[in-house]
Amino acid sequence: MKFSVWPNSSRPWNEVKSLVTKLEQQGWDGIWYADHYMPNTDDGATVGGDFHECFTVLTALAAVTSKVRLGSLVAPTTVHHPAVLANRAATIDRVSSGRFVLGLGAGWQVNEHRAYGIELFDNKNRVDRFEEAIEIIVRLLSEERVTFTGRHFSITDAPCEPKPVQSPLPLLVGTGGPRMLRLTARWASEWNTWGSPEAAGAVLKKLEQACDSVGRDSASIHKTVQALVFLVDDDKKAEELRALVPADRAVIGNVGEMQDVVNRYREAGFDEVCVPDFTVGNTAEERSNTLARYFDEVAAPFR
């Protein structure tokens, strides 16, 4: 099993740089970073507060690290033109000497689209747009010149130079919908979902069915999963947390219970567990210490 960390976009740059440096030294496999411009809200209202831009942070991390994989989780094709994404990905892969993963999604967060005047589209058109975008990206990253004419995007004799170090550069898709899973099975090398072992495992079965439908071995896709992590030693506190957080998106317990969670992810067929830093401490020091403990005590038996 591989283990990665997802720093919250609100963390100051110096904290992220310091944390990622420590994580790399400790032996973590990867760092993921969200591609959003503000926190989500249930009613679509715009909210303020620091929220750092994904590709700028990943490029900076590429320059100050040498081992960990770095990836976007995930870049919405409603916001970014596919030619821009392909060129960004190729450049970051060069800066990182071949450690970049381009995570893609169809887009979903209402408030940022509304605030910036970016059309979110209905579900069908959003996925139509994604389908065109991912084909363009794959081709730009691998072909000398690309011409494509679609309803949402058209490019003519377009280059993407220099090419990435990795050939092919890994594309990850974060999704759970039937059509998006089929597109993942057709085009992507990695896949991501949220959830507890049971919830995420149910979506993984749908991905396996999607792979069957396009004639692909699902084992060829690297499968990543994350949930809100609460590493707590006190049983009473754990029970209190279970009453407060969504059971299908959180994992709670002591070291032994967390090891059981990782084992259930592995048995379900996942290859990588991503730990968001959202719930592992209220200060930079607490977050760093908890992640170090998770790696040493929870992850160690699975490496």
C-alpha positions in Angstrom: 0.0 0.0 0.0 1.0 3.6 -0.7 0.2 6.5 1.7 -0.2 10.1 0.8 -1.3 13.4 2.4 -3.7 16.1 1.3 -2.9 19.5 2.9 -5.8 21.8 3.2 -5.7 24.7 0.7 -6.1 27.2 3.5 -2.7 26.3 5.1 0.0 29.0 4.8 2.7 28.2 2.2 5.4 28.0 4.8 3.5 25.4 6.7 2.8 23.3 3.6 6.5 23.5 2.5 7.7 22.5 6.0 5.1 19.7 6.3 5.8 18.2 2.9 9.6 18.3 3.5 9.1 16.3 6.7 6.7 13.9 5.1 9.1 13.2 2.3 11.9 12.6 4.8 9.7 10.2 6.7 8.9 8.2 3.6 5.3 9.2 2.5 4.6 8.4 -1.1 2.6 11.4 -2.3 1.1 14.8 -1.8 -2.3 15.8 -3.2 -3.7 19.3 -3.5 -7.2 20.5 -4.2 -7.9 22.7 -7.2 -10.5 25.1 -5.7 -10.5 28.8 -5.1 -12.7 29.0 -2.0 -14.2 26.6 0.6 -17.4 24.8 -0.5 -20.8 25.9 0.9 -24.0 23.9 0.9 -26.1 26.9 -0.4 -23.7 28.0 -3.1 -22.8 31.2 -1.2 -19.4 32.8 -1.7 -17.1 32.8 1.3 -13.8 34.4 1.8 -10.6 33.3 3.5 -7.2 32.2 2.3 -7.3 29.4 -0.4 -4.1 28.8 -2.3 -4.0 28.0 -6.0 -3.3 24.4 -6.8 -0.8 24.4 -9.7 1.2 27.2 -8.2 1.6 25.3 -5.0 2.4 22.0 -6.7 5.0 23.7 -8.9 6.7 25.2 -5.8 6.6 21.8 -4.1 8.1 20.2 -7.1 11.1 22.5 -6.7 11.7 21.8 -3.0 11.2 18.0 -3.0 12.8 15.1 -4.8 10.9 11.9 -4.1 7.2 12.3 -3.4 4.6 12.2 -6.1 2.6 15.4 -6.6 -0.9 15.6 -7.9 -4.0 17.8 -8.3 -7.2 16.5 -6.6 -8.8 17.3 -9.0 -8.7 20.0 -11.8 -12.2 20.7 -13.1 -12.5 20.8 -16.9 -15.2 23.4 -16.6 -12.6 25.9 -15.3 -9.5 24.9 -17.3 -9.0 24.6 -21.0 -7.5 21.2 -21.8 -4.5 22.7 -23.7 -3.7 24.7 -20.6 -3.9 21.7 -18.4 -1.7 19.6 -20.7 1.0 22.2 -20.9 0.9 22.8 -17.1 1.2 19.1 -16.5 4.1 18.6 -18.8 6.0 21.5 -17.3 5.4 20.4 -13.7 6.5 16.9 -14.6 9.7 18.4 -15.9 10.3 20.5 -12.8 9.6 17.5 -10.6 11.8 15.1 -12.8 8.8 12.9 -13.5 6.7 12.9 -10.3 3.5 14.6 -11.4 0.0 13.2 -11.6 -2.7 15.2 -13.4 -5.9 14.7 -11.5 -9.0 15.7 -13.4 -12.7 16.0 -12.8 -15.8 17.3 -14.6 -16.4 20.1 -12.0 -19.0 20.4 -9.3 -18.4 23.3 -6.8 -21.3 25.7 -7.3 -20.0 28.8 -5.4 -16.7 29.2 -7.2 -18.4 28.8 -10.6 -21.1 31.3 -9.7 -18.6 33.8 -8.1 -16.2 33.8 -11.1 -18.9 33.6 -13.8 -17.7 30.2 -15.0 -20.5 28.1 -16.5 -21.0 24.8 -14.6 -23.4 23.3 -17.2 -26.0 20.6 -16.5 -24.7 17.1 -15.8 -24.8 15.8 -19.4 -23.0 18.8 -20.9 -20.5 18.8 -18.1 -19.5 15.2 -18.8 -19.6 15.9 -22.6 -17.1 18.7 -22.0 -14.9 16.4 -19.8 -14.9 13.6 -22.4 -13.6 16.0 -25.0 -11.1 17.5 -22.6 -9.5 14.3 -21.4 -9.0 13.0 -25.0 -7.3 16.3 -25.9 -5.1 16.1 -22.9 -4.0 12.5 -23.5 -3.3 13.3 -27.1 -1.4 16.5 -26.4 0.8 14.8 -23.9 1.7 12.0 -26.3 1.4 13.1 -29.9 3.5 15.6 -31.8 0.6 17.7 -33.0 -3.1 17.4 -32.3 -6.2 18.5 -34.2 -9.5 18.0 -32.6 -13.0 19.4 -33.4 -15.7 19.0 -30.8 -18.8 20.8 -29.5 -16.9 22.3 -26.5 -13.3 22.4 -27.7 -11.5 22.7 -31.0 -7.7 22.8 -31.5 -5.7 22.8 -34.7 -2.3 21.3 -35.3 -1.5 22.1 -31.6 1.8 21.2 -30.0 2.6 20.6 -26.3 6.3 20.9 -25.9 8.4 19.9 -24.1 6.7 16.5 -23.5 6.6 15.3 -19.9 9.3 13.1 -18.4 6.8 10.3 -17.8 5.4 8.5 -20.8 2.6 8.3 -20.4 2.1 11.0 -17.7 -0.4 9.5 -15.2 -4.0 10.9 -15.4 -6.2 10.4 -12.4 -9.9 10.9 -12.5 -12.0 11.6 -9.3 -15.5 10.4 -9.9 -18.3 7.9 -9.0 -20.9 8.4 -11.7 -21.5 5.6 -14.3 -20.5 7.5 -17.4 -17.5 9.2 -15.8 -16.4 5.8 -14.6 -16.5 4.5 -18.2 -14.4 7.4 -19.3 -12.0 6.7 -16.4 -11.8 3.1 -17.6 -11.1 4.3 -21.2 -8.6 7.1 -20.6 -7.1 7.2 -17.1 -4.3 5.4 -15.3 -5.5 6.3 -11.8 -8.8 6.8 -10.0 -9.8 8.4 -6.7 -12.9 8.3 -4.5 -14.0 9.4 -1.0 -15.3 7.1 1.7 -15.0 4.5 4.4 -13.9 1.0 3.2 -17.5 0.0 2.7 -18.7 3.1 1.0 -15.6 3.4 -1.2 -15.5 -0.3 -1.9 -19.0 -0.1 -3.3 -18.0 2.6 -5.8 -14.9 0.5 -6.7 -17.1 -2.3 -7.8 -18.8 0.1 -10.2 -15.4 1.0 -11.6 -14.6 -2.7 -12.1 -17.9 -3.0 -14.0 -17.0 0.0 -16.1 -13.7 -1.6 -16.9 -15.4 -4.8 -18.0 -17.7 -2.8 -20.3 -14.7 -1.3 -22.2 -12.6 -4.5 -22.1 -10.0 -3.2 -19.6 -8.4 -5.0 -16.7 -9.3 -2.9 -13.6 -6.0 -4.0 -12.0 -4.2 -1.7 -14.5 -5.8 1.3 -12.7 -4.1 2.7 -9.6 -6.9 3.2 -7.1 -6.7 5.9 -4.4 -9.1 6.7 -1.5 -9.5 9.2 1.3 -11.7 9.8 4.3 -11.7 12.2 7.2 -9.2 10.7 9.6 -9.7 10.9 13.4 -6.8 9.1 15.1 -7.9 9.0 18.8 -6.9 6.7 21.7 -9.8 7.5 23.9 -12.8 5.2 23.3 -15.3 7.7 24.7 -14.1 10.5 22.4 -14.2 8.1 19.5 -17.9 7.4 20.2 -18.7 11.1 20.5 -17.1 11.7 17.1 -19.0 8.9 15.5 -22.2 10.6 16.5 -21.1 13.9 14.9 -19.4 13.0 11.6 -20.7 11.3 8.4 -20.0 7.5 8.8 -19.5 7.0 5.1 -16.8 9.7 4.8 -14.9 9.3 8.1 -12.7 6.7 9.8 -12.3 6.9 13.6 -10.3 5.0 16.1 -7.0 4.1 17.7 -3.9 2.7 16.0 -5.3 -0.9 15.9 -8.6 0.3 14.5 -6.9 2.4 11.9 -4.8 -0.5 10.8 -8.0 -2.5 10.4 -9.4 0.3 8.2 -6.3 0.2 6.0 -6.5 -3.6 5.7 -10.2 -3.3 4.7 -9.2 -0.8 2.0 -6.5 -3.2 0.8 -8.9 -6.1 0.7 -11.4 -4.0 -1.2 -8.8 -3.4 -3.9 -7.3 0.0 -3.2 -3.7 0.7 -3.8 -3.2 4.0 -1.9 -4.7 5.7 1.2 -4.7 9.5 1.2 -4.9 11.2 4.6 -6.4 14.7 4.5 -4.9 17.0 7.1 -8.3 18.6 7.8 -9.0 16.6 11.0 -5.6 15.6 12.4 -4.9 18.7 14.5 -5.7 22.3 15.2 -2.2 23.6 14.8 0.7 23.0 12.3 2.6 21.2 15.1 -0.4 18.9 15.9 -1.0 18.1 12.3 2.7 17.3 11.7 2.9 15.1 14.8 -0.3 13.2 14.1 0.7 12.5 10.5 4.1 11.3 11.6 2.4 9.0 14.1 0.0 7.7 11.5 2.8 6.8 9.2 5.0 5.2 11.9 2.2 3.3 13.7 -0.6 2.8 11.3 0.9 2.7 7.8 4.2 0.8 8.7 2.8 -2.8 8.6 1.4 -2.3 5.1 4.6 -1.0 3.5 
